[in-house]
């Protein structure tokens, strides 16, 4: 049977991997190429590579860094950050991305997902949504978690999937960086609404959080995290052994 | 030299990088002369079957591929490139394939349990059938990366590997010097590199 995926996320700013707490206070961690290769070699099932500054100040991805990452890893690579047009899709796909993740670009232009799915196939289009609770509802935020769009989160995701997004990354701003576990309530709501793979993001603080995630939500396909992997707090190989011991199907 | 056949479909960057990683001399080309000169061929592909076959035909590459494989030149089809090796596909209508392996390509929808998601995306385990030379360094239970909504059926005698997704799904098939992988060896870590390396080491089958 298909396995649950463990995905390290590399947030990149100025060509370096960084990770903030609640999106603020960034720390330099390491080189994207070194980290990417390390994760590919040690059992990560996939990599996500985000240029976190791109959507706020319009800076383009450093495509040479991306090319170097993609030439050194032989697992699926998702790229996001500053994806606003079909040309942006084209640019990162040519540099070795397998999937392209859209966030603010889809909020600015909801037709982007449909156009990209028609051109490159749904398997290539990932909707990534930053969601936060506001006045008792899930609200979509744009520009790296800075702007409240006023849109309800689950219906937004559903609309993107109906338009052709083949995969969903749900990033809970409420749990991001807090390290107390994934946002089970929010993720359950999304899983019930769509039938494409859903990737949980935001909140992993220890290996047990992944066990809880997959046990509480059998429909979730993958768990994504950054700092706990980058700082070596959780080793991917140990995490997979733990999941396996808990009867969660993983690639060992 | 290995020719990665370029007919305007899909992303050939990672395929080309992974062949480089196993020490192969590979070129991405749609040039008939280079394809004739190559000692092995790889047919990649993503997207829709009918559209991809049209593009291949528009350049006369369908006939060229048949001629070259008839001479015994090894060919590896990957993902949609594997599906195109079969006789026909039912993706958006009915389309004729290259007919190099007996069988047809059918949708997962309606054939797998309803609680399973389509496409079949992610890492799944292989079970090998027979001694296919491109899997000589692999073992049952090796994980590879899949992304597909259709699969090859009616090809029992040529199935070289299967995977389980509610039903038993054809993961790889072969007919003499023609090989196909439904999964992406170039995205399947060490396991995938071993497969590409074994393919690169094949001798022509006259």
Interface residues (C-beta under 8 A of the other chain):
Chain A: X1 X2 X3 X5 X40 X45 X67 X70 X71 X72 X74 X75 X76 X77 X93 X94 X95 X96 X97 X98 X120 X121 X122 X123 X124 X166 X167 X195 X196 X197 X221 X222 X251
Chain B: X11 X13 X14 X17 X18 X20 X21 X46 X47 X48 X117 X118 X119 X120 X121 X122 X123 X124 X125 X143 X145 X146 X147 X164 X165 X184 X186 X187 X188 X189 X190 X192 X193
